[in-house]
Structure formats: structure tokens, C-alpha cells
Amino acid sequence: MAEKRVVIVTGGGTGIGEATARLLREGGHHVVISGRRAEPLRRLERETGALACPSDVGDPDAADGLVRTALAAYGRLDGLVLNAGIGRGGAVGDVSLEDWHDVMRTNVTGPLLLLRAAIPHLLDTKGAVVAVASVSALRNGASNVPYATSKAALLQLCRSVAVDYGRQGVRANIVCPSWVRSEMADRRMARFAEEADLKDGSVESAYEEATRFLPLGRPGEPREIAEAISWLLSPAASYVNGSVLTLDGGATALDPGTLAFDFHVAPRGDAEL
């Protein structure tokens, strides 16, 4: 087996973070999982042997403490998965400053603080960073300004690591998923099902509606994203640096101007085309 690596995964209790932690543990690697809620982390710790470290990495002391926990337990740090994130909606004219600051603190400032704490140790091991952004970093939707802006900022934050530290052996890459089944996405789909008055009001029908136009025609699964993250962390991706990998079922390959040729597209409610 390849040399065991030590990887921190933020937002590690559910969704993409959980799937990534499970996959890395299956490969025999040491994993430290963080998140604000202790219970999902403790459950995953019991099930996989990953080391749970409940923390809010938007706090500088917590970010430093997470890295110290990994070093105390395993003596080194080889990888960092910046997966923790939250979503809030709103257009420029109506987004609340509270929502704006909450999203930026979690999705941008937290990764910056953790990178600052981790970089000296990643330099020692010539380690790798993977940021979990979103297709919202590349394409936008209505009333999505705080989330989309934060994910675009996270993308460039990670690319800055690639540029500034690549010559010293640290690689940094970004994955941009579209809809992926997760706790956070399920909550959004539940709201969508209610808002759009879908046929049975179920989360499943909401996913079906939201991904109808994707070339693959379905949401992603957390394990599918985890496989890409694991590869980017590994020596198999040794010449991949500063790259943006879209994991979106073909969403960003599609020209929305052609949708009307294959589908009947109509506005919902008072929306205008």
C-alpha cells in the first residue's frame, strides 16, 4: 500500500466531507474531521476511525488548534480538504449584511485561516490542498450573490496557494460540483419542492426537477465527488496544480440558449424570461 497520508477534512460530518473521510480511511490514511456539530463527527469517528475534532475554523484559535490536533496525533500533515461551507440567498439589493458576513466567514475566511495554519506543515511534506467550491463559482443563478461570490473567492484563494507555493512542492486544486445529494442540498430541495408546488412535494421530485436539464440528468452522489478529491490529493495527480475540475454532470458544458429546442421552458410564478 502507498505511504499513509494525514489529511484534515473540514465539514467532515456529512455529505461530501463524510464521503471523502470514509474513502481516505478505506485507503488506510489518517483523517482528522472537523465541523461545528460534534454528533456527526463522533459517529463517523466510531464507524471509520477518523479523528473527530469539533471546531469552527472561522475562529483563528480553532483553525490553529485543528492543525495542532493533527500534528499531535500523527506527527505530520499531508493534505487539507477545504469542504466546510454554508449557503445563503439574496440579490445585491436585498441580501442582508448578516447573511453576507456569515457566508464569507465560513466559506472564505475559515479556509484562509486554516491554510495559514497548515501551510508550514504542508511545505514540510510537499502536501496537497483541495477546495470544494461549486459551479456557482463559474456560473451564477438568481438571488445567489453571497454564495456564488464566496465560492468564486474560495477558488481564487486556492489558486493563490498553487501559484505562491507550487515551486516549494505544495499543490492546490479546486473541485466545482453541481447538485450533489447532501444534507445541505436536501434542505434546499425541500424548500424548492414547497416553493414550486411540485407534484408530490418530495425532495426526490425536487432533485429530478433541478437536474432535468443536466446532460447526465441526475444529481451527483457524495462518493463521486470524494473519488475526485482523493485523486487530487494523491501522487497520481502530481502535476495537477491550480486546476478547476467541474463535477457537474455536464452543466457547464451546456449552452442554455439551446434548451428550448429540446424542452418546453416556462417561467414559474411571476418570473419573466
N, C-alpha and C positions, 0 to 999 in steps of 0.2 A: 504494500500500500504506500502511496505517496506520503511524504512527511506531513504529520499533523500540523494544522494551522490553528491559530487562535483568532477568532472573529467576534466582533461586537455587532449585534443586530439591534437597532432601535425599532420601537414599535413591534417588538418581537412576540407579543402575546397572542395576536390574531392575524388573520389574513395572510398577506404576502410575507410579513416578517415571521410569522409562525411557520409557514411552509418552508421558508429559507432556513430557519433554525433546524427544522426537522431533517431537511435534506443534508445540511452540513454535518449534523450528528450522525446520520446514516453513513456518511463518508469517513467517520472516525475523527472529525475535527472537534476542537474545543470551541464552545459557543457561549458567549455571555449575552443574555437577552435583557433589554430594558424596556420600560414603559411606565406610564403613570399608574396603571391599575395592577396591583400585586397579584390578584387571584389568577388571571390567565397565565401570568408568568410562572407562578408556583405550580400550576397544573402542568405546564409544559416541562418544567424542571423535573417533576416526578415522572413524567412519561418518557423523557428523552435523555435526561442527564445534563441538559443545558443549565448553565448557572444563571439563576434569576437575580436581577439587580434592579428592583423598582426605583425609578428615578424620573425626574423631569429635566431633561437635558437643556431646556431653555434657561436653566439656572446655572451660572458658571461653576459653582461649587459642585453641583450634581454631575455636570459633564466631566470635570476633573476626577470626581470620585468614581465614576463609571470606568474610566481608563485605569485608575489605580486598582480597582477591584479585579479587572482582567489581569493586570500585571502581578498582583499579589497571588492570584490563583494559579496562573500558568507561566509567569515569567517573561512573557513577550506578547506582542500584538502584531498580527499579520494582515488582518482585514477589518474593514469597517463598512457596514451596510447602513446607510442613512435612509431609513424607511419610515420613521415616525412622521405623521402628518395629520392635519385636520382640514376640513373644508368648511367654508362659509360662502354664501352667495351675496349678490348685490352688484348693481351697476355703479359707475363712478359717482353719479349724482346722488345715490341713496345708500351706499354702503356705510355702515356705522364704523366710526373710528375704533370702537371696542373690538368689532369683528376683524377689522384690518390688522390691528395690533396683535390680536390673538393668533391669527393665521401666520403673520410674519415671525412672531416669536417662536412658534412651533416649527414651521416649515423652512425657515431661513436662519434665524439667529441660533436656534438649537444646533443645527448642523455645523454652523460656523464655530460655535464654542467647542463642540466635540472634536472637530477637525484640529483646532488649535491645541487641544489636549493630546490628541493622538499622533499628530504629525511627527514629533521627535522619535516616537517608538516605531512608527511605520518606516521612517528613514533607516532605522537600525536593521529592519527585516526586509527592506525593499518590498513593502507591502502594497495592498491594493484597496481602493475605495470604490464602492458602488452607491450612487444616489438613486433612489426611487422617485423619479419626477412623475410626469404624466403627459399624455398627448396634449393636455391643456397648456403645457409649456411651449407647444408648437402650433396649436390651432386653438381658437377660442370659441366659446359659446356665449349665449346671452346671460347677462347678470352673473358673471363669473369672475369679476375683477380681482378680488383678494386671492382666491385660489390660483387662478391662472398666473397672476403676477408672481406669486410666491414660488410656483413651480418653475417658471422661467428663470427666476433669480437663483433657485437651487441648481438648475442646470449650469448656469454660468459660474456659480461658486465652485462646483465640482470641476468644471473645465479649467478654472484658475489653478486648482491643485495640479491638474495634469500638466499645465504649462510651467508652473513655478517649480515643481518638484520632480518632473519626469526625468531630467538628467541625473537626479540622485536616486533613481530607481523606483520611485513611487508612481503607480498608475492610478488613474481615476476615470471612471466611466459612468454613464447615466443610462438608465432604462426608463422608457416612457410608455407605460401601459395605458390602454383604454379601459373600458369597463371590465373589472375583474371581480368575481364573487368574493365578497368580504363583508365583515360586519358593518363597516362604514358604507360600502356600496349598497348593502341590503337596506340600510336606513334610508338612503336616498331613493331607492326604488320603491320603498313603502310609501314615501311621500308622493312620488310620481304617480303611483297607481291611484292614489286618492285624488290628486290634483287633476289628472287626466280622465278620471272616471272610467278606468279600464274595465273590460268585460267582467272579470271576476274579482278585481281589486287586489290581486295577489302579487307578491314580489316576483314570482316567476313570470307572470304575464308582463310585468314592467320590464324585466330584463329582455324578454322577447321583443317588446316594442322598441326599447332603446337600442338594441343591436340589430334591428331588422335590416338596416342599410349597410352594415359592415359586410365586406366581401366574404368573411367566414360565417357571418350570420349568427353569432353567438358571443356571449361574454367569455373572457378568459378564466382559467382556474388558477388559484394561487400557486400551485405546484409548477405550472407552466412558466410563470414569472421567476420562481425560485430557481429553476433549472438554468435560466439565462444568467441570473445573478451569480450562481455558483460557478458557472463557466468563466465569467468575467473576473472573479476573484482568483481563479486558478492559474497555474503556469501555462495552461493551454492557450490562454489569452495574453501571453507575454508581450506581444507587440500591439496590443489594443490599448490606446490611451487617448482620453479626451473624446471618445466616441459616444454617440447617442443612438441607442438601439430602441427602435419602436417595436413594442409588443402589443399590437393594437388590432389584430385581426384584419389588417389591411386598411384601417380607417384613413390613415394619412396618404395612402396611395390612390384614394378615390377622389374624383372630381365631382363635387356636389352639384355642379351645373348639369351633369348628365343623369341625375337621379330621376328626373321627370320622364325620361324615356322608358324607364323600367318600372316605376312606381307612380301611383297617384298620390301626390303630396299636397296636403291641405293644412292651413293653419289651425291651431287649437284655440278655442275661445275667441278673445279679442285680438289675438296676434295677427300681424299683417305680413304677407310675403313681400 
